[in-house]
Amino acid sequence: MNNRDKEGTYYEKTYRRHNLIRLFSFSVQQVHDIAVPILFLWLLFICSLLFWLSICNSNMLGLGIAILFAFIFAIAILTSNYRTCI
């Protein structure tokens, strides 16, 4: 008896399913390599926005300086555990 239908044999269907799983499976290192620069850019955007807003309001200049130091500290943390410099 022929084990072939319109989608193909069992082995062809299994091969296609494994290729689809392989296409959407990422290792932890790949996710880390993608996520860390994106998070870094979001941190840069948010900190620069807060720094700009605090500079515009002269009463909050101390907050702006504190945010700038927190941003520098965050860069140091991100780059210390990351194998390449961003």
DRENDO-1510 file (C-alpha; in Angstrom, 1 decimal, always signed):
<recs>
REC; n; res; u; v; w
REC; 1; MET; +0.0; +0.0; +0.0 .
REC; 2; ASN; +1.3; +3.4; -0.9 .
REC; 3; ASN; +1.8; +5.7; +2.1 .
REC; 4; ARG; +1.6; +8.9; +0.0 .
REC; 5; ASP; -1.2; +11.4; +0.1 .
REC; 6; LYS; -1.5; +14.9; -1.4 .
REC; 7; GLU; +0.9; +16.4; +1.2 .
REC; 8; GLY; +3.5; +13.8; +0.7 .
REC; 9; THR; +4.8; +10.8; +2.7 .
REC; 10; TYR; +5.1; +10.7; +6.5 .
REC; 11; TYR; +8.9; +11.4; +6.2 .
REC; 12; GLU; +8.4; +14.4; +3.9 .
REC; 13; LYS; +5.8; +15.9; +6.3 .
REC; 14; THR; +8.1; +15.2; +9.3 .
REC; 15; TYR; +11.1; +16.8; +7.4 .
REC; 16; ARG; +9.0; +20.0; +6.7 .
REC; 17; ARG; +7.8; +20.2; +10.3 .
REC; 18; HIS; +11.4; +19.9; +11.6 .
REC; 19; ASN; +12.6; +22.6; +9.2 .
REC; 20; LEU; +9.8; +24.9; +10.4 .
REC; 21; ILE; +10.7; +24.2; +14.1 .
REC; 22; ARG; +14.4; +24.8; +13.2 .
REC; 23; LEU; +13.5; +28.1; +11.5 .
REC; 24; PHE; +11.7; +29.5; +14.6 .
REC; 25; SER; +14.1; +28.1; +17.3 .
REC; 26; PHE; +16.7; +30.5; +18.6 .
REC; 27; SER; +19.4; +29.8; +21.1 .
REC; 28; VAL; +19.8; +31.9; +24.2 .
REC; 29; GLN; +22.9; +33.5; +22.9 .
REC; 30; GLN; +21.1; +34.6; +19.7 .
REC; 31; VAL; +18.3; +36.2; +21.7 .
REC; 32; HIS; +20.9; +37.8; +24.0 .
REC; 33; ASP; +22.8; +39.2; +21.0 .
REC; 34; ILE; +19.6; +40.7; +19.7 .
REC; 35; ALA; +18.0; +41.9; +22.9 .
REC; 36; VAL; +20.9; +43.6; +24.6 .
REC; 37; PRO; +21.6; +46.3; +21.9 .
REC; 38; ILE; +17.9; +46.9; +21.6 .
REC; 39; LEU; +17.5; +47.4; +25.3 .
REC; 40; PHE; +20.6; +49.6; +25.3 .
REC; 41; LEU; +19.1; +51.8; +22.6 .
REC; 42; TRP; +15.9; +52.1; +24.5 .
REC; 43; LEU; +17.8; +53.0; +27.7 .
REC; 44; LEU; +19.7; +55.6; +25.7 .
REC; 45; PHE; +16.5; +57.1; +24.3 .
REC; 46; ILE; +14.7; +57.3; +27.6 .
REC; 47; CYS; +17.7; +58.7; +29.5 .
REC; 48; SER; +18.4; +61.3; +26.9 .
REC; 49; LEU; +14.7; +62.3; +26.9 .
REC; 50; LEU; +14.6; +62.6; +30.7 .
REC; 51; PHE; +17.9; +64.5; +30.7 .
REC; 52; TRP; +16.6; +66.9; +28.0 .
REC; 53; LEU; +13.3; +67.4; +29.9 .
REC; 54; SER; +15.2; +68.1; +33.2 .
REC; 55; ILE; +17.5; +70.6; +31.5 .
REC; 56; CYS; +14.5; +72.5; +30.1 .
REC; 57; ASN; +13.1; +72.9; +33.6 .
REC; 58; SER; +15.9; +74.7; +35.5 .
REC; 59; ASN; +14.5; +73.6; +38.9 .
REC; 60; MET; +15.3; +70.0; +38.0 .
REC; 61; LEU; +18.9; +70.4; +37.0 .
REC; 62; GLY; +20.0; +68.1; +39.8 .
REC; 63; LEU; +17.7; +65.4; +38.6 .
REC; 64; GLY; +19.2; +65.7; +35.1 .
REC; 65; ILE; +22.7; +65.3; +36.5 .
REC; 66; ALA; +21.6; +62.2; +38.5 .
REC; 67; ILE; +20.0; +60.7; +35.4 .
REC; 68; LEU; +23.2; +61.3; +33.5 .
REC; 69; PHE; +25.3; +59.5; +36.1 .
REC; 70; ALA; +22.7; +56.6; +36.2 .
REC; 71; PHE; +23.0; +56.3; +32.5 .
REC; 72; ILE; +26.8; +56.1; +32.6 .
REC; 73; PHE; +26.5; +53.5; +35.4 .
REC; 74; ALA; +24.0; +51.5; +33.2 .
REC; 75; ILE; +26.4; +51.6; +30.3 .
REC; 76; ALA; +29.2; +50.3; +32.5 .
REC; 77; ILE; +27.0; +47.4; +33.7 .
REC; 78; LEU; +25.8; +46.5; +30.2 .
REC; 79; THR; +29.3; +46.5; +28.7 .
REC; 80; SER; +31.0; +44.7; +31.5 .
REC; 81; ASN; +29.0; +41.5; +31.1 .
REC; 82; TYR; +28.8; +41.7; +27.4 .
REC; 83; ARG; +31.6; +40.1; +25.3 .
REC; 84; THR; +31.8; +42.9; +22.7 .
REC; 85; CYS; +31.6; +46.6; +23.3 .
REC; 86; ILE; +28.3; +48.0; +22.0 .
</recs>
